[in-house]
Amino acid sequence: MSSDGFHVHGPHDHELEHAAHAEPKGMAGQLAVITAIIATVGAMFSYMGGATQADAGLFKNDAAIKKTEAGNQWNYYQAKSGKQNLSELAIELAPEARKTFYVDEIKRYKTEKADIKLAAEKLELESKAFDDKSAEKMHQHHRWAQATTALQISIALAAIALLTKRKWLEYAVFVLSSLGVVLGVLAYMHV
């Protein structure tokens, strides 16, 4: 370029400048846009898959905690049963003056055991509810993973379609992308 602003382009300069400002046409342009969209949707699906997997793990952890608490209650129940059995034995061996004490102890242990049993059963139900939530989240995670995989395969097919310029591969990209989106919708709907 000269100092007075006059510049002469060569023929190839004009073509390069025109190509740089032109949008890609045909299969290449179409696949580039579709691949970008698929990659974006796939990234969102991948995030959701990870989130549901983490949720499933948290629910499974909560289920294990409740199961342990229920086990502790059942152990406590067993301890009370042992004490009740000892009191029942003591009635047979104790002098007459002490027997009413052991009768009262047996009544107390029966009442305490009933409360402990209810608490243990409640904790077991809570554990099962958390297990069910975990299983539901894992199912949803698998749907997200299936959707993401279908989209990843369609991206790979798009690259192959671009290299080979095969129209049928481009159609396969559309089919697999659609399948991935359908699987993502099913995951979103918890199906």
Residue frames relative to the residue before (quaternion, step in Angstrom):
aa qw qx qy qz dx dy dz
M 1.0000 0.0000 0.0000 0.0000 0.00 0.00 0.00
S 0.3625 -0.7402 0.5269 0.2074 3.53 -0.91 0.89
S 0.6709 -0.5256 0.3517 0.3873 3.55 -1.28 0.22
D 0.6990 0.4642 -0.2942 0.4576 3.60 1.08 -0.45
G 0.6370 -0.5732 0.3225 0.4021 3.63 1.25 0.33
F 0.5476 0.6001 -0.4119 0.4128 3.58 1.21 0.01
H 0.0346 0.8047 -0.5891 0.0653 3.57 -0.79 1.02
V 0.2230 -0.7714 0.5854 0.1122 3.55 -0.96 0.90
H 0.2532 -0.7576 0.5875 0.1295 3.55 -0.85 1.04
G 0.3676 -0.6615 0.5984 0.2630 3.49 -1.22 0.61
P 0.6690 -0.5131 0.3359 0.4200 3.60 -1.17 0.37
H 0.6746 0.4857 -0.3141 0.4587 3.60 0.95 -0.74
D 0.5855 0.5769 -0.3731 0.4303 3.62 1.12 -0.59
H 0.6486 0.5218 -0.3108 0.4588 3.54 0.98 -0.88
E 0.6677 0.4987 -0.2983 0.4652 3.62 0.93 -0.86
L 0.6481 0.5088 -0.3160 0.4704 3.61 0.97 -0.80
E 0.6574 0.5040 -0.3080 0.4680 3.55 0.96 -0.87
H 0.6507 0.5087 -0.3053 0.4739 3.58 0.99 -0.84
A 0.6640 0.5044 -0.3020 0.4620 3.60 0.94 -0.86
A 0.6425 0.5348 -0.3255 0.4419 3.58 1.03 -0.74
H 0.7326 0.4060 -0.2331 0.4941 3.59 1.06 -0.66
A 0.6019 0.5682 -0.3587 0.4316 3.58 1.21 -0.29
E 0.4408 -0.6620 0.5336 0.2876 3.54 -1.17 0.61
P 0.5499 -0.5993 0.4460 0.3735 3.58 -1.07 0.62
K 0.2314 -0.7904 0.5583 0.1000 3.55 -0.98 0.84
G 0.7882 0.3477 -0.2430 0.4458 3.51 -1.30 0.34
M 0.8455 -0.1797 0.1478 0.4805 3.48 -1.26 -0.62
A 0.6584 0.5330 -0.3257 0.4199 3.62 0.87 -0.89
G 0.6858 0.4782 -0.2852 0.4687 3.57 0.88 -0.90
Q 0.6545 0.5176 -0.3043 0.4595 3.53 0.96 -0.90
L 0.6962 0.4667 -0.2809 0.4675 3.59 0.86 -0.92
A 0.6035 0.5551 -0.3633 0.4423 3.59 1.06 -0.62
V 0.6779 0.4743 -0.2894 0.4813 3.57 0.90 -0.91
I 0.6641 0.5033 -0.3060 0.4604 3.58 0.88 -0.92
T 0.6473 0.5193 -0.3220 0.4557 3.59 0.95 -0.84
A 0.6410 0.5128 -0.3271 0.4681 3.59 0.97 -0.76
I 0.6548 0.4978 -0.3109 0.4763 3.58 0.97 -0.83
I 0.6538 0.5112 -0.3119 0.4625 3.58 0.91 -0.93
A 0.6531 0.5163 -0.3175 0.4540 3.59 0.93 -0.86
T 0.6505 0.5126 -0.3147 0.4638 3.58 0.99 -0.79
V 0.6661 0.4803 -0.2960 0.4878 3.58 0.88 -0.92
G 0.6419 0.5306 -0.3172 0.4537 3.58 1.00 -0.83
A 0.6327 0.5211 -0.3329 0.4660 3.60 1.01 -0.75
M 0.6468 0.5023 -0.3207 0.4758 3.60 0.98 -0.78
F 0.6538 0.5039 -0.3138 0.4692 3.59 0.95 -0.87
S 0.6360 0.5327 -0.3257 0.4535 3.57 0.99 -0.82
Y 0.6278 0.5247 -0.3260 0.4736 3.57 1.01 -0.82
M 0.6781 0.4909 -0.2967 0.4595 3.58 0.85 -0.95
G 0.6164 0.5438 -0.3414 0.4559 3.57 1.07 -0.71
G 0.6687 0.4884 -0.2948 0.4768 3.56 0.96 -0.84
A 0.6502 0.5220 -0.3176 0.4516 3.57 0.98 -0.81
T 0.6860 0.4671 -0.3000 0.4704 3.60 0.90 -0.84
Q 0.6103 0.5329 -0.3570 0.4649 3.59 1.10 -0.60
A 0.6420 0.5090 -0.3181 0.4770 3.59 1.00 -0.80
D 0.6373 0.5204 -0.3254 0.4660 3.59 0.98 -0.82
A 0.6370 0.5268 -0.3281 0.4573 3.58 0.97 -0.85
G 0.6520 0.5149 -0.3095 0.4625 3.58 0.98 -0.80
L 0.6514 0.5104 -0.3124 0.4664 3.56 0.99 -0.81
F 0.6575 0.4957 -0.3126 0.4737 3.58 0.96 -0.83
K 0.6369 0.5173 -0.3287 0.4676 3.58 1.02 -0.78
N 0.6275 0.5271 -0.3251 0.4719 3.58 1.06 -0.74
D 0.6492 0.5046 -0.3110 0.4767 3.59 0.96 -0.86
A 0.6264 0.5311 -0.3352 0.4617 3.59 1.04 -0.76
A 0.6587 0.5052 -0.3115 0.4624 3.59 0.95 -0.85
I 0.6289 0.5282 -0.3342 0.4624 3.59 1.01 -0.77
K 0.6785 0.4809 -0.2919 0.4724 3.59 0.88 -0.94
K 0.6271 0.5301 -0.3360 0.4614 3.59 1.04 -0.75
T 0.6443 0.5091 -0.3160 0.4753 3.59 1.02 -0.78
E 0.6454 0.5084 -0.3185 0.4728 3.58 0.98 -0.83
A 0.6362 0.5088 -0.3286 0.4779 3.59 1.03 -0.77
G 0.6337 0.5299 -0.3236 0.4613 3.59 1.00 -0.80
N 0.6318 0.5234 -0.3246 0.4707 3.55 1.04 -0.78
Q 0.6480 0.5129 -0.3131 0.4680 3.58 0.99 -0.82
W 0.6566 0.4991 -0.3182 0.4675 3.59 0.99 -0.82
N 0.6163 0.5234 -0.3461 0.4758 3.59 1.08 -0.66
Y 0.6339 0.5197 -0.3161 0.4776 3.57 1.01 -0.82
Y 0.6159 0.5454 -0.3224 0.4682 3.57 1.06 -0.84
Q 0.6623 0.5051 -0.2973 0.4667 3.56 0.95 -0.93
A 0.6316 0.5282 -0.3323 0.4601 3.59 0.99 -0.78
K 0.6568 0.4929 -0.3086 0.4800 3.58 0.96 -0.84
S 0.6205 0.5331 -0.3406 0.4635 3.61 1.05 -0.73
G 0.6405 0.5234 -0.3206 0.4615 3.56 1.00 -0.81
K 0.6627 0.4908 -0.3033 0.4775 3.57 0.96 -0.85
Q 0.6206 0.5277 -0.3381 0.4713 3.58 1.06 -0.76
N 0.6523 0.5134 -0.3166 0.4591 3.59 0.92 -0.84
L 0.6466 0.5074 -0.3216 0.4702 3.58 1.00 -0.77
S 0.6384 0.5131 -0.3243 0.4733 3.58 1.03 -0.75
E 0.6367 0.5199 -0.3259 0.4671 3.60 1.03 -0.75
L 0.6437 0.4994 -0.3095 0.4904 3.55 1.08 -0.73
A 0.6423 0.5448 -0.3159 0.4369 3.56 1.01 -0.85
I 0.5740 0.5791 -0.3855 0.4319 3.60 1.08 -0.62
E 0.6821 0.4930 -0.2852 0.4586 3.55 0.96 -0.87
L 0.7655 0.3976 -0.1940 0.4673 3.58 1.02 -0.76
A 0.6337 0.5719 -0.3290 0.4037 3.59 1.13 -0.59
P 0.5692 -0.5644 0.4584 0.3838 3.56 -1.23 0.41
E 0.7037 -0.5009 0.3129 0.3949 3.55 -1.21 0.56
A 0.6451 0.5465 -0.3244 0.4243 3.61 0.97 -0.78
R 0.7157 0.4391 -0.2472 0.4836 3.62 1.09 -0.63
K 0.5016 0.6960 -0.4178 0.2992 3.61 1.16 -0.36
T 0.6359 0.5269 -0.3472 0.4444 3.64 0.92 -0.71
F 0.5854 0.5618 -0.3684 0.4539 3.61 1.11 -0.64
Y 0.7106 0.4534 -0.2649 0.4683 3.60 0.86 -0.96
V 0.5847 0.5474 -0.3710 0.4700 3.61 1.11 -0.54
D 0.6591 0.4931 -0.3018 0.4810 3.59 0.96 -0.86
E 0.6265 0.5373 -0.3295 0.4584 3.59 1.04 -0.78
I 0.6469 0.5151 -0.3204 0.4621 3.59 0.95 -0.86
K 0.6384 0.5147 -0.3244 0.4715 3.61 0.96 -0.81
R 0.6561 0.5134 -0.3105 0.4578 3.58 0.94 -0.91
Y 0.6688 0.4984 -0.3084 0.4574 3.60 0.91 -0.90
K 0.6262 0.5309 -0.3388 0.4595 3.61 1.01 -0.76
T 0.6594 0.4989 -0.3035 0.4734 3.60 0.94 -0.86
E 0.6697 0.4948 -0.2967 0.4676 3.58 0.89 -0.93
K 0.6417 0.5280 -0.3247 0.4516 3.59 0.99 -0.83
A 0.6299 0.5362 -0.3389 0.4483 3.59 0.98 -0.79
D 0.6657 0.4926 -0.3001 0.4735 3.60 0.95 -0.87
I 0.6537 0.5157 -0.3054 0.4619 3.56 0.98 -0.89
K 0.6367 0.5340 -0.3209 0.4544 3.57 1.01 -0.85
L 0.6456 0.5136 -0.3189 0.4666 3.59 0.95 -0.85
A 0.6558 0.5083 -0.3104 0.4638 3.59 0.96 -0.87
A 0.6588 0.5090 -0.3089 0.4599 3.60 0.96 -0.86
E 0.6645 0.4983 -0.3029 0.4673 3.58 0.94 -0.87
K 0.6243 0.5298 -0.3331 0.4676 3.58 1.05 -0.76
L 0.6657 0.4966 -0.3011 0.4686 3.60 0.94 -0.86
E 0.6267 0.5257 -0.3368 0.4663 3.59 1.05 -0.68
L 0.6409 0.5100 -0.3216 0.4751 3.60 1.02 -0.76
E 0.6389 0.5123 -0.3227 0.4746 3.59 1.01 -0.79
S 0.6296 0.5320 -0.3264 0.4626 3.57 1.02 -0.80
K 0.6619 0.4987 -0.3037 0.4699 3.57 0.94 -0.89
A 0.6281 0.5311 -0.3390 0.4566 3.60 1.00 -0.77
F 0.6613 0.4838 -0.3090 0.4828 3.60 0.96 -0.82
D 0.6187 0.5308 -0.3438 0.4661 3.61 1.03 -0.71
D 0.6548 0.5085 -0.3106 0.4649 3.58 0.97 -0.86
K 0.6425 0.5075 -0.3228 0.4748 3.61 0.99 -0.79
S 0.6346 0.5296 -0.3252 0.4595 3.57 1.02 -0.80
A 0.6570 0.5059 -0.3085 0.4660 3.58 0.92 -0.90
E 0.6379 0.5246 -0.3235 0.4617 3.59 1.00 -0.81
K 0.6733 0.4884 -0.2946 0.4704 3.59 0.93 -0.90
M 0.6381 0.5140 -0.3373 0.4636 3.61 1.02 -0.70
H 0.6151 0.5255 -0.3460 0.4752 3.58 1.05 -0.71
Q 0.6556 0.4983 -0.3054 0.4781 3.56 0.95 -0.89
H 0.6177 0.5420 -0.3391 0.4579 3.61 1.02 -0.79
H 0.6586 0.5050 -0.3178 0.4585 3.59 0.93 -0.85
R 0.6189 0.5267 -0.3457 0.4692 3.60 1.03 -0.68
W 0.6512 0.4983 -0.3217 0.4734 3.60 0.92 -0.90
A 0.6522 0.5145 -0.3164 0.4581 3.60 0.96 -0.84
Q 0.6360 0.5125 -0.3283 0.4744 3.60 1.00 -0.77
A 0.6496 0.5139 -0.3130 0.4648 3.58 0.95 -0.86
T 0.6623 0.5037 -0.3031 0.4646 3.58 0.91 -0.91
T 0.6494 0.5212 -0.3158 0.4549 3.58 0.95 -0.86
A 0.6458 0.5114 -0.3259 0.4639 3.58 0.92 -0.84
L 0.6721 0.4848 -0.3040 0.4699 3.60 0.96 -0.80
Q 0.6318 0.5247 -0.3367 0.4607 3.60 1.03 -0.70
I 0.6462 0.5003 -0.3180 0.4805 3.57 1.01 -0.79
S 0.6502 0.5090 -0.3316 0.4563 3.60 0.96 -0.75
I 0.6114 0.5283 -0.3536 0.4713 3.61 1.09 -0.60
A 0.6448 0.5050 -0.3195 0.4766 3.58 0.98 -0.83
L 0.6480 0.5085 -0.3157 0.4710 3.59 0.98 -0.79
A 0.6123 0.5448 -0.3549 0.4498 3.58 1.05 -0.68
A 0.6439 0.5065 -0.3239 0.4732 3.58 0.98 -0.78
I 0.6561 0.4948 -0.3117 0.4770 3.59 0.95 -0.83
A 0.6350 0.5293 -0.3273 0.4578 3.59 1.00 -0.82
L 0.6441 0.5172 -0.3219 0.4626 3.58 1.01 -0.78
L 0.6915 0.4838 -0.2793 0.4581 3.57 0.93 -0.89
T 0.7662 0.3656 -0.1951 0.4911 3.58 0.91 -0.87
K 0.2786 -0.7895 0.4931 0.2366 3.58 1.28 -0.39
R 0.3622 0.7161 -0.4998 0.3259 3.55 1.03 0.88
K 0.4247 -0.7299 0.4851 0.2270 3.53 -0.67 1.16
W 0.6378 0.5407 -0.3399 0.4304 3.62 0.96 -0.78
L 0.6183 0.5254 -0.3488 0.4691 3.60 1.12 -0.57
E 0.6090 0.5398 -0.3480 0.4655 3.56 1.10 -0.68
Y 0.6383 0.5065 -0.3231 0.4813 3.59 1.03 -0.77
A 0.6235 0.5358 -0.3367 0.4591 3.59 1.04 -0.77
V 0.5955 0.5522 -0.3559 0.4623 3.59 1.11 -0.70
F 0.6688 0.4989 -0.2987 0.4634 3.59 0.90 -0.91
V 0.6566 0.5120 -0.3131 0.4568 3.59 0.94 -0.88
L 0.7033 0.4560 -0.2776 0.4695 3.60 0.80 -0.98
S 0.6141 0.5348 -0.3481 0.4644 3.59 1.05 -0.69
S 0.6534 0.5073 -0.3067 0.4708 3.56 0.96 -0.88
L 0.6307 0.5199 -0.3300 0.4723 3.57 0.99 -0.82
G 0.6502 0.5198 -0.3148 0.4560 3.59 0.93 -0.85
V 0.6612 0.4943 -0.3052 0.4748 3.58 0.95 -0.84
V 0.6317 0.5206 -0.3328 0.4682 3.60 0.98 -0.81
L 0.6586 0.4931 -0.3113 0.4756 3.61 0.92 -0.87
G 0.6302 0.5287 -0.3291 0.4637 3.59 1.06 -0.69
V 0.6379 0.5097 -0.3172 0.4823 3.57 1.02 -0.80
L 0.6407 0.5158 -0.3218 0.4689 3.59 0.99 -0.83
A 0.6357 0.5121 -0.3279 0.4754 3.60 1.03 -0.76
Y 0.6477 0.5260 -0.3123 0.4542 3.56 0.94 -0.87
M 0.7202 0.4269 -0.2294 0.4965 3.55 1.05 -0.85
H 0.4405 -0.7194 0.4324 0.3186 3.61 1.30 0.09
V 0.4135 0.6914 -0.4852 0.3400 3.59 1.01 0.79
